[in-house]
Amino acid sequence: MIQRFISKKIWLVNRDFQLRYAGAGLAAGIISTIITATLILYPLFAFKIITLGLFLPWPIFACMLLAAILNGMVQMWFGIVLTHKVAGPMFSLIRHLRSIGAGQWNIKMGQREGDELQMIVRHLNEMSDHLVLATRNDLDVLDKIKLTVSQFNGEAGERDFLLTAIENLCESLKKRITTQTKDTHHD
């Protein structure tokens, strides 16, 4: 029971983005509802199939108002659910791109079934793999250079300086490929 509350799903990952598009969906739904109601009711009144007084009776008006409120709630819910499948991966993608920009190249971004942007996630993971492979190749080259410098017959101070610089570079590159952020649930 406690686990259920701890792993609560966040539906508004990017509130501005999601509410903007859910609101646009709501507006489109309201407009289409008004057009549909007009196209259905106007001919009924024009040909005097239905006759009502100047004002609608309150039960009919209350039912129409309740239907409009329920329609709006359902449209907003669908808008948030549908945009969640785009906003969640976008938010996670931005976070992972920032990690790569900060020098953490060995990342794996998880994918949920049904999310949009799966192709981009797959390519981001492939790019990460290529960066790690290229860095490992660079580390191999640096190891060969370090071996050559260690056999250098010049001054010991110069040799030690070069070896220290190479070792620092190797450590920096190793950190970039061993720091791994795993994101399996991105919302």
C-alpha positions as a printed NumPy array, in Angstrom:
array([[  0.   ,   0.   ,   0.   ],
       [  2.813,   2.419,   0.906],
       [  4.672,   1.54 ,  -2.316],
       [  1.596,   2.585,  -4.284],
       [  1.81 ,   6.112,  -2.879],
       [  5.599,   6.33 ,  -3.237],
       [  5.6  ,   5.442,  -6.94 ],
       [  2.878,   7.941,  -7.804],
       [  2.922,   8.867, -11.477],
       [  3.395,  12.517, -12.333],
       [  1.08 ,  13.398, -15.214],
       [  2.003,  17.07 , -15.583],
       [  5.658,  16.683, -16.503],
       [  5.812,  19.947, -18.413],
       [  2.767,  21.835, -17.141],
       [  2.884,  24.769, -19.581],
       [  3.303,  22.545, -22.637],
       [  0.662,  20.043, -21.577],
       [ -1.961,  22.544, -20.459],
       [ -1.473,  24.661, -23.582],
       [ -2.189,  21.702, -25.876],
       [ -4.925,  20.264, -23.657],
       [ -6.554,  23.722, -23.687],
       [ -6.295,  23.85 , -27.475],
       [ -7.982,  20.44 , -27.608],
       [-10.685,  21.68 , -25.26 ],
       [-11.291,  24.774, -27.422],
       [-11.487,  22.628, -30.564],
       [-13.941,  20.292, -28.819],
       [-16.159,  23.156, -27.659],
       [-16.183,  24.729, -31.117],
       [-17.   ,  21.417, -32.807],
       [-19.752,  20.747, -30.23 ],
       [-21.33 ,  24.148, -30.894],
       [-21.178,  23.629, -34.662],
       [-22.636,  20.122, -34.389],
       [-25.438,  21.226, -32.06 ],
       [-26.266,  24.124, -34.373],
       [-26.337,  21.91 , -37.462],
       [-28.629,  19.434, -35.699],
       [-30.954,  21.819, -33.847],
       [-31.367,  24.635, -36.404],
       [-33.22 ,  22.57 , -39.024],
       [-35.455,  21.114, -36.289],
       [-36.481,  24.621, -35.223],
       [-36.575,  26.023, -38.769],
       [-39.01 ,  23.348, -39.967],
       [-40.967,  23.568, -36.696],
       [-40.307,  19.955, -35.812],
       [-39.354,  21.134, -32.343],
       [-40.922,  24.207, -30.831],
       [-39.84 ,  25.723, -27.595],
       [-40.602,  28.983, -25.946],
       [-38.158,  31.843, -25.813],
       [-36.177,  30.178, -23.009],
       [-35.203,  26.547, -22.525],
       [-36.845,  24.752, -19.619],
       [-34.419,  24.4  , -16.695],
       [-34.107,  20.558, -16.86 ],
       [-33.019,  20.74 , -20.504],
       [-30.667,  23.636, -19.775],
       [-29.212,  21.797, -16.726],
       [-28.626,  18.637, -18.789],
       [-26.919,  20.634, -21.539],
       [-24.726,  22.432, -18.987],
       [-23.815,  19.15 , -17.26 ],
       [-22.979,  17.586, -20.64 ],
       [-20.766,  20.577, -21.514],
       [-18.916,  20.352, -18.17 ],
       [-18.393,  16.595, -18.486],
       [-17.308,  17.051, -22.107],
       [-14.733,  19.65 , -21.024],
       [-13.397,  17.471, -18.205],
       [-13.039,  14.445, -20.483],
       [-11.316,  16.523, -23.167],
       [ -8.856,  17.999, -20.655],
       [ -8.116,  14.531, -19.242],
       [ -7.487,  13.088, -22.721],
       [ -5.355,  16.116, -23.591],
       [ -3.152,  15.624, -20.528],
       [ -2.849,  11.859, -21.079],
       [ -1.925,  12.277, -24.745],
       [  0.561,  15.089, -24.145],
       [  2.131,  13.065, -21.327],
       [  3.361,  10.596, -23.932],
       [  5.269,  13.445, -25.585],
       [  6.13 ,  15.685, -22.621],
       [  7.573,  12.869, -20.476],
       [ 10.119,  11.726, -23.062],
       [ 10.937,  15.347, -24.013],
       [ 11.64 ,  16.253, -20.389],
       [ 13.812,  13.165, -19.918],
       [ 15.575,  13.768, -23.239],
       [ 16.487,  17.312, -22.201],
       [ 17.826,  16.016, -18.862],
       [ 19.961,  13.399, -20.633],
       [ 21.266,  15.881, -23.19 ],
       [ 22.341,  18.131, -20.317],
       [ 24.175,  15.158, -18.785],
       [ 26.008,  14.582, -22.048],
       [ 26.81 ,  18.294, -22.232],
       [ 28.217,  18.089, -18.695],
       [ 30.586,  15.311, -19.779],
       [ 28.669,  12.201, -18.717],
       [ 28.724,  10.322, -21.992],
       [ 27.722,   6.836, -20.858],
       [ 23.979,   7.298, -20.407],
       [ 21.077,   5.053, -21.228],
       [ 17.659,   6.605, -21.555],
       [ 14.804,   4.202, -20.871],
       [ 11.729,   3.915, -23.046],
       [  8.173,   3.226, -22.038],
       [  5.963,   1.374, -24.432],
       [  3.691,   3.735, -26.323],
       [  5.826,   6.848, -25.799],
       [  6.417,   9.115, -28.7  ],
       [ 10.005,  10.036, -29.626],
       [ 11.189,   6.418, -29.321],
       [ 13.327,   6.808, -32.424],
       [ 15.082,   9.837, -30.915],
       [ 15.678,   7.95 , -27.663],
       [ 17.162,   5.036, -29.584],
       [ 19.503,   7.381, -31.472],
       [ 20.522,   9.159, -28.258],
       [ 21.473,   5.805, -26.734],
       [ 23.411,   4.883, -29.903],
       [ 25.217,   8.242, -29.799],
       [ 26.17 ,   7.562, -26.184],
       [ 27.536,   4.137, -27.172],
       [ 29.596,   5.701, -29.983],
       [ 31.014,   8.361, -27.641],
       [ 32.023,   5.684, -25.143],
       [ 33.644,   3.558, -27.856],
       [ 35.559,   6.541, -29.277],
       [ 36.725,   7.486, -25.783],
       [ 37.926,   3.954, -25.091],
       [ 39.895,   4.059, -28.343],
       [ 41.409,   7.393, -27.251],
       [ 42.33 ,   5.853, -23.899],
       [ 44.125,   3.025, -25.705],
       [ 46.117,   5.575, -27.717],
       [ 46.957,   7.487, -24.532],
       [ 48.184,   4.283, -22.885],
       [ 50.563,   3.745, -25.816],
       [ 51.755,   7.352, -25.559],
       [ 52.247,   6.925, -21.803],
       [ 54.34 ,   3.812, -22.403],
       [ 56.478,   5.668, -24.948],
       [ 56.943,   8.676, -22.655],
       [ 57.859,   6.451, -19.702],
       [ 60.749,   5.098, -21.82 ],
       [ 61.853,   8.651, -22.657],
       [ 65.548,   9.184, -21.851],
       [ 65.31 ,  12.952, -21.344],
       [ 65.105,  14.822, -18.069],
       [ 63.12 ,  13.103, -15.336],
       [ 61.134,  16.304, -14.589],
       [ 59.89 ,  16.59 , -18.169],
       [ 59.011,  12.914, -18.291],
       [ 57.137,  13.094, -14.964],
       [ 55.27 ,  16.215, -16.129],
       [ 54.163,  14.474, -19.347],
       [ 53.167,  11.314, -17.503],
       [ 51.132,  13.34 , -14.986],
       [ 49.385,  15.268, -17.781],
       [ 48.579,  12.04 , -19.634],
       [ 47.33 ,  10.375, -16.429],
       [ 45.072,  13.368, -15.669],
       [ 43.644,  13.227, -19.195],
       [ 43.068,   9.48 , -18.872],
       [ 41.238,   9.934, -15.565],
       [ 39.058,  12.677, -17.036],
       [ 38.1  ,  10.49 , -20.001],
       [ 37.437,   7.489, -17.752],
       [ 35.031,   9.543, -15.638],
       [ 33.09 ,  10.504, -18.747],
       [ 32.491,   6.928, -19.775],
       [ 32.021,   5.32 , -16.365],
       [ 29.476,   7.783, -14.984],
       [ 26.209,   6.289, -16.058],
       [ 22.771,   7.72 , -15.427],
       [ 20.078,   5.149, -15.938],
       [ 16.578,   6.535, -16.5  ],
       [ 14.058,   3.759, -16.792],
       [ 10.982,   5.683, -15.723],
       [ 11.016,   9.158, -17.22 ],
       [  8.044,  11.181, -16.176]])
